Amino acid sequence: LAHHNHPFVQHKADLWAANLITQPHGTSREWINSIFKTALSRSPTDEERQRFEAMVSELAALHQVPIAEAMKNQLVWKDVAHGMFNLKEFIHIP
């Protein structure tokens, strides 16, 4: 699984985050829905949405970003995108 932390994957997560934070302000729920549709061509389940919303809050705390500023923080969304890249469904083609 070391390749999931490869600089190429990190770079792609960073690019995705950069694109997200330039979008009109939305909610974390809307952005999580968008990320799932882009990456997996489906909406997240309620459980997945809750996990990713909690992830946004945890990452904001980790990066010492006030939750009110998390929607425009590239580090937070880079880590969210990286989390998406590491989902089993994203990694393995059914």
URCOR-V765123 format. One record per residue. N is the residue number from 1. PHI is phi as a letter, one per 40 degrees, with the letter a starting at -180 (none if undefined). PSI is psi in degrees with one decimal (NA if undefined). OMEGA is omega in whole degrees, -180 to 180 (NA if undefined). Layout:
<<N	PHI	PSI	OMEGA> <N	PHI	PSI	OMEGA>>
This chain:
<<1	none	1.5	-179> <2	c	-28.1	-178> <3	c	-17.7	178> <4	c	-14.2	175> <5	b	11.4	178> <6	c	146.1	179> <7	d	-32.9	178> <8	c	-45.4	180> <9	c	-42.8	178> <10	c	-41.5	179> <11	c	-43.8	180> <12	c	-38.9	177> <13	c	-40.4	179> <14	c	-41.9	178> <15	c	-41.5	179> <16	c	-43.8	179> <17	c	-43.2	180> <18	d	-39.8	178> <19	c	-44.0	-179> <20	d	-46.8	-174> <21	c	-10.0	175> <22	c	-9.4	179> <23	c	156.3	175> <24	d	144.7	-177> <25	d	130.9	176> <26	b	-169.2	177> <27	c	162.5	177> <28	c	-34.5	178> <29	c	-45.3	180> <30	c	-42.4	-179> <31	c	-37.2	177> <32	c	-42.4	176> <33	d	-44.1	-180> <34	c	-42.4	179> <35	c	-45.1	179> <36	c	-42.3	-180> <37	c	-38.9	179> <38	c	-47.2	-174> <39	c	-38.5	-171> <40	b	-0.1	-179> <41	f	36.2	177> <42	a	163.6	175> <43	c	154.5	176> <44	c	152.9	171> <45	c	166.9	178> <46	d	-40.8	180> <47	c	-44.3	179> <48	c	-43.1	180> <49	c	-44.7	179> <50	c	-42.4	179> <51	c	-44.5	-178> <52	c	-35.0	175> <53	c	-40.9	176> <54	c	-37.2	179> <55	c	-42.1	179> <56	d	-46.0	180> <57	c	-44.1	-180> <58	c	-39.5	180> <59	c	-36.6	176> <60	c	-44.5	178> <61	c	-43.9	180> <62	d	-41.9	-179> <63	c	6.5	179> <64	f	45.7	179> <65	b	126.0	176> <66	d	138.9	-175> <67	d	-32.1	179> <68	c	-21.9	-180> <69	b	-0.9	-175> <70	c	-32.0	-177> <71	c	-21.8	-179> <72	b	17.6	-178> <73	b	116.5	-176> <74	c	-36.5	180> <75	c	-41.8	179> <76	c	-50.1	-175> <77	c	-24.8	173> <78	c	-43.0	179> <79	c	-34.9	175> <80	c	-46.6	179> <81	c	-41.4	178> <82	c	-38.0	175> <83	c	-39.7	177> <84	c	-42.7	180> <85	c	-23.2	-178> <86	c	2.9	175> <87	c	139.6	180> <88	d	-40.2	-180> <89	c	-31.3	178> <90	c	-36.3	-175> <91	c	-41.7	-174> <92	b	128.9	176> <93	c	125.1	-179> <94	c	NA	NA>>
